Amino acid sequence: MSIQRSDVEKVAGLARLQLGREEVERLTRDCQAILDYFETVRGAEADGGRPTRVPDRSAPLREDRPDSEPLERPLEQIAPAWREGYFTLPRLPAMDGNDSAEDES
């Protein structure tokens, strides 16, 4: 498979990229090199090789204890704003139901 300059220009247009002439040429060469490498890998002989597999030993796991260490400080002390067990945030103007377009008319 080969890639043409027109292919790169088409993809750049779909991605809304503005590429210069040199960039298109460079990307065309780079993409072609990648496709050539895929062809090389596709043609590699894999017969007679050992199949890969997961090792028999597992990764060490940490002890799972129900008494995990608590945070240094309670959440309400580190929260910027806290009320009745919840983080609070400033109200967004969009949540007030006022449409800014209506206000300007």
N, C-alpha and C positions, 0 to 999 in steps of 0.2 A: 504494500500500500504506500502511496506517496501523497504528500501534502503539498498543495500548491499555494502560491501567494494569495490567490483569490479565496481559498479556504480560511486563511488567517484573517484576511480583511472582513470576511463574512462574520466570523466568530467575534471579532473585535467590534463590529457594528452591532451585533446582537447584545454584546456586553456593554455597549455604549462607551467604548474606549476610543480615544483619539490617538492613533499611533502615527508616528512619522514614518517616512519611507524606510529609513535605516532600521527602525524597530520592527517593521513588518518583515524585512529581509532576515533579521536576526532570529525572530520568532519562527519564521518558516524553516530556517536551518535547524534550530533547536528542536522543533517538533518533529522534523524528519529524522534527526539523530535518535530521538526517543523511540519513534516507530521502528527504525532500523534495529535498535537494541532489542525491542520486543520480538522481532523476527529471529534474532540470534538466540534469544532465550527459548523461543518456541521450538527451534530446531535442535536444542541440546538433547543429548541422549540421556535418558533417565533409567533405562532398563538395566537390571543387574545391581542397582544401588540398594543400599539398606533403607527401608522406610523409616521415616522419623517417627518418634513416639514420645509421649510424656514420661519423664522419669518415674520410677516406682516410689521414690520418697517424696513426701509432701513438704510444703513450706512450713516452717515453724509458726505456730499460732500463739497469740498471747492468751493468757488465762482470762476467761470470761467470768467476771465477778459481779454480783448484783450491787456491791457496795463501791461503785466507781467513785472516783474522787470528785467532789463538787467543785463548782466554779469558785474562784477566789472570792468574788464578791457576788451578791445577789443581782439578778438582772435589773431590778428597779434602780440599783445604784449606778449602773453603767448605761442605762437607756437615756436618750436625750429627753424623752417625755414618757411618763408611765401613769396609767390610770386604771384602777380596778383589775390589775393583773395583765394588762395589755399595753403594748407599745402604742403611743399615739403620734399622729403626724398632722401637720397643718392641713387644713381643708383646701382642696383644689377648687379654684373658681369654676371650673367646668362642672363640678358636682353640685353647684348651687342652682342649676337649671336656667340660668340667665344666658342667653345667647348674645355674644358681643355684637353680632351683626344687627340684632334688633335694637340694641342700645344706641347704635350710631345713627339709626334712621330717625 
